[in-house]
Amino acid sequence: MRFSLVIFDFDGTLADSFPFFRECFGVLAARHGFRSLPADELEAMRGASARELLRSIGLPAWKLPLVAHDFRSMMAQHAARIRLFPGIPELLQRLSGRGVRLAVLSSNSRANVETVLGPSHAGLINHYACGASLFGKRRKLRALLASCGVPPHEALCVGDEVRDIEAAQAERVAAGAVAWGYTYAQALAASRPQALFASVEELAMFLELC
C-alpha cells in the first residue's frame, strides 16, 4: 500500500515516553487536584480511552490545557532521558529516502518533539502540527492535509491512542494503530483501525519497505 504522506503521533508512537508520563502523573495530580492512580490502576487504564481516563480521575476539561502545559514543561526539562523506539530511526530514514513526506501530529510541543528526535531525524520531518489539544487532533489533521495539499486517501495516520484513530477516521484518512504505545492492542482494535501493528517491522512491511 502506497502513501504520499505518513503522519505520525509522537508520544507512544515514535517516542517511548510512557514511563516518563507515569513518573509525572502523581506530581500533576497533586498540582491540579485530580485523583492520582496507583501503578496497577494506571496500567489498567491503558485499556481505556482518554475520555474514560479523565472521568476516572475526575479531571475536568477546562483544566486540560493547564495539565498539558505542565507536562510539556516537565518533559522539556528531561527530554534527554526519552528515546525513540527501536527501529523508528531506520523507518523514518527509509521512508524519507523513498520520497515519502513525513509529518508529526502531536499534543506535545514541537521543541520537545525535535529534541527527542535529534537533529538528524528531526530534519527528516517535512511538516509539524504540534500543540494539539487532547481532543483537537481532528482539526489539526484537517489543517495539515490542506497545507500539504494531500488528499485524505493518500495519507496514513499512525498513532497509539483511540483518539488518533477517531481523528483519522473523521477526516477519511487511513488509520494505523501501534500496539507498543500508551493504549493496549485490544482497545485499539475495538476502534477498527485499517491496520494494527504489533511491531515496527510490521509497520515497515505494511508500507512495503521490507
C-alpha positions as CSV (number, residue, x, y, z in Angstrom):
1,M,0.0,0.0,0.0
2,R,1.5,3.3,-1.1
3,F,1.0,6.7,0.7
4,S,2.5,10.0,-0.3
5,L,2.2,11.3,3.3
6,V,2.6,9.4,6.6
7,I,1.5,11.3,9.7
8,F,2.9,10.1,13.0
9,D,1.8,10.7,16.5
10,F,4.7,11.3,18.8
11,D,4.3,10.1,22.4
12,G,3.9,6.3,22.4
13,T,4.3,6.0,18.7
14,L,7.8,7.4,17.8
15,A,9.0,8.1,21.4
16,D,8.9,5.7,24.4
17,S,7.6,8.3,26.8
18,F,5.0,6.4,28.8
19,P,7.5,5.6,31.6
20,F,8.1,9.4,31.9
21,F,4.3,10.1,31.9
22,R,3.9,7.5,34.7
23,E,6.5,9.3,36.7
24,C,4.9,12.7,36.2
25,F,1.3,11.5,36.8
26,G,1.3,11.8,40.6
27,V,3.0,15.2,40.5
28,L,0.4,16.6,38.1
29,A,-2.4,15.1,40.1
30,A,-1.3,16.8,43.3
31,R,-0.7,20.1,41.5
32,H,-4.0,20.2,39.6
33,G,-6.3,18.4,42.1
34,F,-7.3,15.3,40.2
35,R,-7.2,11.7,41.5
36,S,-3.8,10.1,41.4
37,L,-3.7,6.4,40.5
38,P,-1.5,3.6,41.9
39,A,0.7,1.9,39.4
40,D,-1.6,-1.0,38.8
41,E,-4.7,1.2,38.2
42,L,-2.7,3.4,35.9
43,E,-1.6,0.4,34.0
44,A,-5.1,-0.9,33.7
45,M,-6.3,2.4,32.3
46,R,-4.1,1.7,29.2
47,G,-7.2,-0.2,28.0
48,A,-9.4,2.9,28.3
49,S,-9.9,5.8,26.0
50,A,-8.7,9.3,27.0
51,R,-12.3,10.3,27.9
52,E,-12.7,7.3,30.2
53,L,-9.4,8.1,31.9
54,L,-10.4,11.7,32.5
55,R,-13.7,10.6,34.0
56,S,-11.9,8.1,36.2
57,I,-9.5,10.6,37.7
58,G,-12.0,13.4,37.9
59,L,-10.1,15.8,35.7
60,P,-12.5,18.4,34.1
61,A,-12.0,19.5,30.5
62,W,-11.2,23.1,31.5
63,K,-8.1,22.0,33.3
64,L,-6.7,20.0,30.4
65,P,-4.7,22.9,28.9
66,L,-3.0,23.6,32.2
67,V,-2.1,20.0,32.8
68,A,-0.8,19.6,29.2
69,H,1.3,22.7,29.6
70,D,2.9,21.5,32.8
71,F,3.5,18.0,31.3
72,R,5.2,19.6,28.3
73,S,7.3,21.8,30.6
74,M,8.4,18.8,32.6
75,M,9.3,16.8,29.5
76,A,11.3,19.8,28.2
77,Q,13.5,19.5,31.4
78,H,14.0,15.8,30.9
79,A,13.8,15.2,27.2
80,A,17.3,13.8,27.1
81,R,16.0,10.8,29.0
82,I,13.4,9.9,26.4
83,R,14.4,7.7,23.5
84,L,12.8,6.7,20.2
85,F,11.5,3.2,20.0
86,P,14.0,0.7,18.4
87,G,13.6,0.7,14.7
88,I,11.9,4.1,14.4
89,P,15.1,6.0,13.3
90,E,15.6,3.5,10.5
91,L,12.0,3.6,9.5
92,L,12.0,7.4,9.2
93,Q,15.2,7.3,7.2
94,R,13.9,4.7,4.8
95,L,10.6,6.4,4.2
96,S,12.2,9.8,3.6
97,G,14.7,8.1,1.3
98,R,11.9,6.8,-0.8
99,G,10.4,10.3,-1.2
100,V,7.5,9.8,1.3
101,R,6.6,13.0,3.0
102,L,6.6,12.7,6.8
103,A,4.6,14.7,9.4
104,V,4.2,14.7,13.2
105,L,0.8,15.4,14.6
106,S,1.1,15.7,18.4
107,S,-0.2,17.2,21.6
108,N,3.4,17.7,22.6
109,S,5.4,20.8,21.8
110,R,7.5,21.0,18.6
111,A,10.5,21.8,20.7
112,N,10.1,18.6,22.7
113,V,9.5,16.5,19.6
114,E,12.6,17.9,17.8
115,T,14.7,17.4,20.9
116,V,13.8,13.7,21.3
117,L,14.1,13.1,17.5
118,G,17.5,14.7,17.5
119,P,18.9,16.9,14.7
120,S,19.4,14.2,12.1
121,H,15.9,12.7,12.5
122,A,14.0,16.0,13.1
123,G,15.3,17.1,9.7
124,L,13.5,14.2,8.1
125,I,10.1,15.5,9.1
126,N,8.5,17.7,6.4
127,H,5.6,19.0,8.4
128,Y,5.0,19.6,12.2
129,A,1.5,20.0,13.6
130,C,2.2,20.2,17.3
131,G,0.5,21.5,20.4
132,A,-2.9,19.9,19.6
133,S,-5.4,19.9,22.4
134,L,-6.2,16.4,23.8
135,F,-9.3,16.2,21.6
136,G,-8.2,18.7,18.9
137,K,-6.3,16.4,16.6
138,R,-9.1,16.2,14.0
139,R,-8.9,20.0,13.4
140,K,-5.1,19.9,13.3
141,L,-5.2,16.9,10.9
142,R,-7.6,18.8,8.6
143,A,-5.4,21.8,8.5
144,L,-2.3,19.7,8.0
145,L,-3.7,18.0,4.9
146,A,-4.8,21.3,3.5
147,S,-1.4,22.9,4.0
148,C,0.3,19.8,2.4
149,G,-2.1,19.7,-0.5
150,V,-2.5,16.0,0.1
151,P,-6.0,14.3,-0.4
152,P,-7.1,12.1,2.5
153,H,-6.8,8.9,0.6
154,E,-3.1,9.4,0.0
155,A,-2.3,9.8,3.7
156,L,-1.8,7.4,6.6
157,C,-2.1,8.4,10.2
158,V,-0.1,6.2,12.7
159,G,-0.9,6.5,16.4
160,D,-1.2,4.7,19.7
161,E,-4.4,6.0,21.1
162,V,-8.1,5.7,20.3
163,R,-8.3,9.4,19.8
164,D,-5.7,9.2,17.0
165,I,-7.9,6.6,15.2
166,E,-11.0,8.6,15.7
167,A,-9.4,11.8,14.3
168,A,-8.2,9.9,11.2
169,Q,-11.5,8.2,10.5
170,A,-13.4,11.5,10.9
171,E,-11.2,13.0,8.1
172,R,-11.4,9.9,5.9
173,V,-7.7,9.1,6.4
174,A,-6.4,5.6,6.8
175,A,-5.7,4.9,10.4
176,G,-2.8,2.7,11.5
177,A,-2.6,1.8,15.2
178,V,0.6,0.7,17.0
179,A,0.5,-1.7,19.9
180,W,3.7,-0.6,21.6
181,G,2.5,2.7,23.0
182,Y,0.1,4.0,25.6
183,T,-3.0,2.0,24.7
184,Y,-3.5,-1.8,24.8
185,A,-4.0,-3.5,21.5
186,Q,-7.5,-4.8,22.4
187,A,-8.8,-1.3,22.9
188,L,-7.2,-0.1,19.7
189,A,-8.7,-3.0,17.7
190,A,-12.2,-2.2,19.1
191,S,-11.9,1.2,17.3
192,R,-11.4,-0.6,14.0
193,P,-8.3,1.0,12.5
194,Q,-7.3,-0.1,9.0
195,A,-4.3,-1.8,10.4
196,L,-2.9,-2.7,13.8
197,F,0.8,-3.2,14.1
198,A,2.5,-5.3,16.8
199,S,6.0,-4.1,15.9
200,V,7.9,-1.5,13.9
201,E,8.8,-4.3,11.5
202,E,5.1,-5.0,10.8
203,L,4.5,-1.3,10.1
204,A,7.5,-1.3,7.7
205,M,6.1,-4.3,5.9
206,F,2.7,-2.6,5.6
207,L,4.4,0.3,3.9
208,E,6.2,-2.1,1.6
209,L,9.6,-1.3,2.9
210,C,10.7,-4.9,3.6
